[in-house]
Amino acid sequence: MFTVYHSNDIELLVKLGIHLMKSSDSGSAGKDPFTPKHVIVQSNGMETYLKQKIAETEGVCARIECQLPWRFIWSLHDGLFPDEYPHEMVYNADNIAWILLQAFTEGSPEEPDCFNPEKTSCRYPYVADYIYDKSAGSDTSSGTRILNRVKCYRLASRLASVYENYLVYRQDWIRSWSDMNDENALSGWLDELKRKHHTDFNDEDYKWIASLWREFIQNNLDDELKGKDRIHYMDSMKEILLKSTPEEFFARIEKSGMDIPKDIYVYGISSVAPVVLEFLVLLGRFINVHFMFTNPCRYYWGDIKAHGAGADDGNIDAILEKIKQRHGISLNVKNRNITGSELEKITGEHSFDTACDREYSGPDLKKDYYEKSENDILELVDSNRLLLTYGKAGKDTISSIMAYSDNDDCQINDIHAFVENEVHTDGNRVDSLLNLIKNDILNMSFTPMQKN
């Protein structure tokens, strides 16, 4: 089961994770006590924070094995496809950087002067303008330029990171580039890109980066390795996760000798690549995936728009329909709120008063959504500007989770554990403007402040 735990308090999510880990241990009689708990984190910093908080709460942190998302995905791919070659990611930033560095410094075997600005055959003027310096001394009069190898390395490293991100976030671009055979196909891709994004740009600003991928990165690999990128691996696993029954899936894992965890915990990933989120949701068909989502707002905010732009092009029916779907109409989604008494058991704290249920629970759906007028709904959707301006990554994640909740192949649980931030007022003054701003974001509202 894939379960999303929504909360605006990361420490509360850590305590929820500890509670779940203890619960899984208590229900596993005879299980090896040294079996580690598997946690997926976005960064090494989140791993350090998580382990420190667990040690602070429990007195010690042990048996916690943290992995970055793609490292976990790759290890599972090795288990599902043990005989597939290669056993490492070919299209990673390091490999791409060295391929590009070789291309910049040695050129293409077919046309070695394609990066040299002194040759009429130079096809990459943008690259040449950066990696070639005007020579000093006696060569200055001739106007010749010399290759700057430090710049070559810097550019190769930067471009490698860009291409690696394209393999995650712009897979449609990579597929299009790989299938192109001539300039006409490249021009067609650019025209489609302009239509899709309703914008215009200089074709030359985009052509070179697509040509660079096709000519050097893809064609510099052995035939056996071509196309073995992250798109290929994700497509292979997606087919297995979608078509396999639980019995078939675990039989395949057992045959490979891999020990897949029964529970995984995901922390610190407010912005997640669509392919990674899809993988985690589909994996939830076979094991328990606990997605600890740091969500700053208790309302659905996947559709908020800029002021004056309207929401969903002014289609109020579409907005209402999405809100209803998000809050329990879908048969595949179970939404519930954690009560104050449950939180006391989980966190071990007893400072929650009778208002806790109200403070930690999600909204009263009927009161807050179904009984609002159309203008109220539009005002809610077109609300807090901080959330709109700085929350695009989280907004996309919220929207993607909702889209998967309508998929018959996915089962998603939603659990809400939001907390109000304490704000004490004294006349027109407040003791914490930061908490006031947090509460505005939490409730998707805006509190005007008067200057004293």
Secondary structure, DSSP 8 states (H G I E B T S, - for coil): -EEEEEES-HHHHHHHHHHHHHHHHHT-TT--TT--EEEEESSHHHHHHHHHHHHHHHS---SEEEE-HHHHHHHHHHHH-TT-S-SS-SSSHHHHHHHHHHHHHH--SS-TTTT-TTSTT---HHHHHHHEEE--GGGTTTT-EEE-HHHHHHHHHHHHHHHHHHHHH-HHHHHHHHH--SHHHHHHHHHHHHHHHT----THHHHHHHHHIIIIIITTS-TTTTT-SHHHHHHHHHHHHHH--HHHHHHHHHHHT----SEEEEES-SS--HHHHHHHHHHTTTSEEEEEEE-S-SS--TT---TTT-SGGG-HHHHHHHHHIIIIISTTEEEEE--HHHHHHHH------TTHHHHHS---HIIIIITS-HHHHHHHHT--HHHHHH-HHHHHHHHHHHHHHT-TT--EEEEE--------EETTEES-HHHHHHHHHHTT--------
